[in-house]
Structures are given as C-alpha cells and as structure tokens.
C-alpha cells in the first residue's frame, strides 16, 4: 500500500515540473485529480509546529507575520535505515542533511518567486524528506489565514490568502487538516470556519487541536476531542507542541514526542484518550487514510488520464507540427503543406470532396442553354440575308450560288458563339477559384501560418488566371476554325434548287425572290446548328484540357520554382505562426508529457484491491 503514496508523490512532482499546480488554466489539470492533504490554520495556530512534530525535525522558517508565503508540498518517505536527508524539487541532485539549511532554502526560494516583498505566490515549493522516523505521507502547507495586512503587504493580502487556501481545499480530492489552538474559542477558528464552508458535513476534514497544555487552569478540551463540541466524521486529534522555550533551547523532536506522550497519559482529563493523541498518531492516521483514498481513486484516475491523453493528442494534432529551424527543414515543411493543400484541391475535382460536379453542370446545362439563347434569327432575318447576299455579289449577279454571301452569313452567325464559349471558360475559372479557397480552408496547416496561406492562395489564383487566358485562346480558336473552314459536305448534300432565284429584270438591289432567300437562311441556320452541336462537345474538351487538367497537374509549379530560390530567412517569413498557437502547442506538449508519464507511473504500480 505504501507505494500508492509514493506514486502520488511522483505524480505531484511531475505536475509542478511541467507547469501544472492546479491553477486556473485552459489546459486540463492532473493536480486537482490527485488526492492530497492540505494543512489549514490561522497565523499562530501552531500549524508549523504540527508539521515539524510529524516530521520530527526543525525545518520550517519562523518569525512574525506571514512566514509561509508559498504552498509547501511536503513529501515524507520512510526509510528502513540510513541517514535522514531532504531534497527540493527545484534542486533535484542536491541532498540536504542539515535541516537548518533546509529552512534557509525554503525562505530563499520563496523570495526568488515573490521578491523580498511580503507578497504571496501560488507556485508550490516541493520538499521531500527521507527518514526512518516518518510515515509515508504528503502534506501541503498553506499560508496561514489572517485578518489584517501588515506593513509591506497589499490590502488584498487577507483575501488573496483565503482565495489560495480555498482553491486547494474546495477540491473534492483534498483532505483538510484543520489546525486550531485549544486556548482560543473554537467558534472563532479560521480553519474550522473555512473548512465548514467547503466541507459542511465534515467528510473530508481532520480536526487537530494544538496548545492544549496552554489552556487556562480549570478548563480542558475533552468535549472537543471527544467530538461533542464540534463533530467531524473523523476523531479529533490533540497535539502538544514544543514551547518557545523548548525551541530556544533546541530541545530535539524525539524528546518532545516523549514529553507529548507523557502529557496525555499522565493528565487525568486526557488519559482515556491518550492512545489516539499526539503527533505520531496523527501522522499514522493521515498516512493510512491517504492510502485508502488513493486506492479508491486509482480506477477513476486511470480513466481520466486515458481520456485526457486522447483529447490532448487530438488538439495537438490539429495545431500541426512545430516549425523546423534550418532552411532545408522549412522548405520541406512548406512543400509538405502545399502538397496537402494540392491533394485537397484534387479531391474536390475528382469528387472525393464536393464541388467538382459544378464544372460538369457548366458543360451539361450552362453552355447548351447559352448556345440555345443565341439570336441567330436576327442574323438570318430576311432583310439581313438579302443585304449580305446582295453585297457579296458585288456589281454582277452570281452564276451558280451566292457562295460569298453564304460564307458571310455563316461567319456572322458562328462568331456569336464566342460569347458562350468565353462564358464557359470564365464559369469554370470561378469554380476552380472557389475550390481553391475551400481547399485552403480545409488544409489545417495553412490555418497555422497566415503568411503562407496568403502566398499559396495568391500563387494558385495566379496560376488559374494564366490557365484561363490560355483556355480562352484555345477555345476561341475552335470557334474561329469553324469560321475559317466550312464543312463542304454539308452543302453538297443539300437538295439542288432548280430555281436560280435571280431575275435580270429586277434592279441590282432586288434581284432575289423571297422564297430563295428564305431557303438560304434555312440552310445557313442548319449549318450553324450543326457547328453549335460540334462546339458543344469540343469546347468542354478545350476547357478541361487547358484549365482543369492543368490545375490538377501544375497548380503550384511556379510557386515551387520561386521557393527553391529563397533563403532560410525568407522561408521563415512564410512560417510566421501565430504566437498564441506556438504557446498553446508548447503547453499542450508539456501537459501531454505529464499525462503520459502519469499513465506509465500508474501502470507500473502493482496495487491491491
């Protein structure tokens, strides 16, 4: 069982080393889940003397005013044999065998955190004491509760101390050791008052009564010690500390403990309680109770640790990897992020992610609808057909067919297809731009680096613009090709009209009859519809080849080429991660290290049910 307390000791030390000492934070805290015993009492209640009696050594600073200004996590380790020594968490490789030096180091370490002021700090000091004369136990000594600020302290010091004490003892895993002097009215005890507020049923509170030997003659503490004056779930324990005269005379703890036992066994009022009085008994009771509490908490603690590790790993993964320090590492990192973005973009085009289907909609609906809306009837109106056919003949009538007139009518109609062709190119360009922005927002690493996100976005859009321009050239060339060379077979297959259509008696400006002109218009419309049907299939091919395929193949090629020319400092500017994210990642990594360490510690301890 004793190894359970040693386990919690190790976990508490790991907590402080990695920045977790129960302070309010956006990070999960393991400290609050660990069972602990917090020592609470007013100034001059004898709190320090109780701790020294349990340890059997003089090691705490003494003086007037607030002496304890930081929490002291006191971890006691029982040795089977050997010389007593102490170690501090902030000096892990230094052993103290002189306990006067321990007292000085506590004072010095307090000053290092708070300055030489009389202010307080919530950052704990860790002190481990190894001795054959102690039981395995961990106690947290908190600053003494006070009602008045002394010179050099802020007016808020009274409330600050109470808030610090309350932050420890209000935790459900905290066992409260409430120290009260017997020579004062228990109703005015600071320790009892605050303990009652956080633990009204007294289920977590151990009452310790000090200075029993200093009570007025004719009075005693029997009713309190028997639990009649103020009942707690656990029996009250009385202690007799060394007097100031004993301290001045350097009376050792062994002798003080012997005198304490003699006092209870020889005083008539307390003789029947002597077996459960004294600092030695207090240490044993607390050690046994702490072991029991730890044992009951282990399964829940394991579950909490496993759950928190998953949560920390998930968030850490979402924040991405830390920035590389060398130019090569930065370049590789940028390339990997860009590949991740490029992969997301391609998944949109290939249908793995939504959005690429909009391109098919352009080809299957938007382009055909735009071609259908073209006003060929305007180009092929009787008036326009007559005008172009007549103008094409020049000063003499045509001999066989108005070929130039046909060509001009066809060209003026087909050229209008350029509008829908350009619109298809622009529509696909807009969709590709939208998919780029989606892919960027879905690439977690780009959220991490704002400058890189901007550069990648700009480079991708610039590439799309180049591809759009090339696509327009190629697509409009398809239309121009249809104007440049007509499909002669279409006209050869038309039925031959015996009526030439010309009337030499008419003027040069009215030489064709309406029936013939309507037939020309009909033939041209049939041909243009055939061209539209052909371009409806070839324009998508051109757009996909020049825009979609190229975007999949070489979207960031120009960006990669520019990256290769940049130096480490320039690459670093692209990886200008938000300082808040860097800080958060570091904090998460430390906290994850703590929980993994705790997981390994608990798994290594064989505890019996």
Secondary structure as GFF3:
##gff-version 3
##sequence-region A 1 609
A	DSSP	alpha_helix	2	17	.	.	.	ID=ss1
A	DSSP	three_ten_helix	31	33	.	.	.	ID=ss2
A	DSSP	beta_strand	36	41	.	.	.	ID=ss3
A	DSSP	alpha_helix	47	55	.	.	.	ID=ss4
A	DSSP	beta_strand	70	78	.	.	.	ID=ss5
A	DSSP	beta_strand	85	88	.	.	.	ID=ss6
A	DSSP	beta_strand	91	96	.	.	.	ID=ss7
A	DSSP	alpha_helix	99	114	.	.	.	ID=ss8
A	DSSP	beta_strand	121	131	.	.	.	ID=ss9
A	DSSP	beta_strand	137	141	.	.	.	ID=ss10
A	DSSP	alpha_helix	157	169	.	.	.	ID=ss11
A	DSSP	beta_strand	174	181	.	.	.	ID=ss12
A	DSSP	three_ten_helix	186	188	.	.	.	ID=ss13
A	DSSP	alpha_helix	190	198	.	.	.	ID=ss14
A	DSSP	beta_strand	205	210	.	.	.	ID=ss15
A	DSSP	three_ten_helix	212	214	.	.	.	ID=ss16
A	DSSP	alpha_helix	222	225	.	.	.	ID=ss17
A	DSSP	beta_strand	237	238	.	.	.	ID=ss18
A	DSSP	alpha_helix	244	248	.	.	.	ID=ss19
A	DSSP	alpha_helix	253	266	.	.	.	ID=ss20
A	DSSP	three_ten_helix	271	276	.	.	.	ID=ss21
A	DSSP	alpha_helix	279	319	.	.	.	ID=ss22
A	DSSP	alpha_helix	327	350	.	.	.	ID=ss23
A	DSSP	alpha_helix	357	361	.	.	.	ID=ss24
A	DSSP	pi_helix	362	366	.	.	.	ID=ss25
A	DSSP	alpha_helix	367	372	.	.	.	ID=ss26
A	DSSP	alpha_helix	376	379	.	.	.	ID=ss27
A	DSSP	alpha_helix	382	393	.	.	.	ID=ss28
A	DSSP	alpha_helix	403	414	.	.	.	ID=ss29
A	DSSP	alpha_helix	417	442	.	.	.	ID=ss30
A	DSSP	alpha_helix	444	448	.	.	.	ID=ss31
A	DSSP	alpha_helix	450	484	.	.	.	ID=ss32
A	DSSP	alpha_helix	488	492	.	.	.	ID=ss33
A	DSSP	alpha_helix	514	543	.	.	.	ID=ss34
A	DSSP	pi_helix	544	548	.	.	.	ID=ss35
A	DSSP	alpha_helix	549	554	.	.	.	ID=ss36
A	DSSP	alpha_helix	557	563	.	.	.	ID=ss37
A	DSSP	alpha_helix	568	574	.	.	.	ID=ss38
A	DSSP	alpha_helix	579	604	.	.	.	ID=ss39
###
